[in-house]
Amino acid sequence: MQKVTVLGFGSWATALAILLNKNGYDVTVWARSETKLQYVREHGRSDEYLTNIDIPPSIKLSSNIADAAGSDVIVFSVPSKATREVAVLVAPYIKKGQIVVSTAKGFEEGSTKRLSEVLAEELCGCIPVVFSGPAHAEEVALGLPSTCVAASEDELAAKHVQNMFMRDYFRIYTSQDVIGAELGGATKNVIALAAGIADGLGYGDNLKAAIITRGLAEISRLGIAMNAKAATFAGLTGIGDLIVTCSSMHSRNRRCGILLGQGKSLEEALKEVHTVVEGVVTAKSALALADKYGVELPIVSGVNDALFGGKPPRKVVTDLMTRDKTYE
């Protein structure tokens, strides 16, 4: 029985830990808060994430990062802002050739590095695998049909992760386009904020379709400039993830956008959503990458104006609609 340690205890970490447990793996979940872990030990469920889902007692719960030692695979499921910090903590227990699965969707704030790059820097000799796609934790935890992609430059590592997570309701594809998979997963959160803003303003399906379509054009434009494969953005980690994040109420980014469109401040919206909204941090990073690679991202720029520039959401939409005429 292979040992897998899941770092993090949010909704996605919980759903993946339960799935791996069902697939016969020896699963340990690490979290900082012993109090939260003790609650699960006593009640069999989390009091914060996926509160309607039973967590099997065979899943080991630990607040000691040293318990990751000896793992065959490490699954990183912490927010992007915590990725480097947790990587430093677990580094002493990582062996050469360790497969490390990155499930967060974002960039490192400030450096704009992809999270697999952060892991490679801190965990010398590891093999990063990006795990991304149009799969909400709430549906995977319930066993509803879902799909994801395991992307790695190491094809054998990608196939290993594919085999780990495959079930009759969870289909996993492999890819070697790490940049495309990571960029699509991160940047779609910014477009989902825009889609939510439009919903909060009371606009209709026509604008939603335009945001998704033109948002995909922006993601693809940036991705190609960063040496990703164009075909990736027509797949699950591109248009697939974009559709589900822009349309589902499971999407915390869309929910945050809706609240902004309804007139809430960013602080009020984040407080009401209550969980990490990766698109807020990613918006700055995506704009910085656009400047670095010399590409135009009007929707991403508009979202930044709404989040950090004080521009009213309705004015952001009007400015996007009245930009200079161009071709598609």
Secondary structure by P-SEA (a helix, b strand, c coil): cbbbbbccccaaaaaaaaaaaaaccbbbbbbccaaaaaaaaaccccccccccbbbbccccccccccccccccbbbbcccccaaaaaaaaacccccccbbbbbccccccccccccaaaaaaaacccbbbbbbcccccaaaaaaccccccccccccaaaaaaaaaacccccbbbbbbcaaaaaaaaacaaaaaaaaaaaaaaacccaaaaaaaaaaaaaaaaaaaaaaccccccccccccaaaaaaaacccccaaaaaaaaaaacccaaaaaaaaccccccccaaaaaaaaaaaaccccaaaaaaaaaccccccaaaaaaaaaacccccc
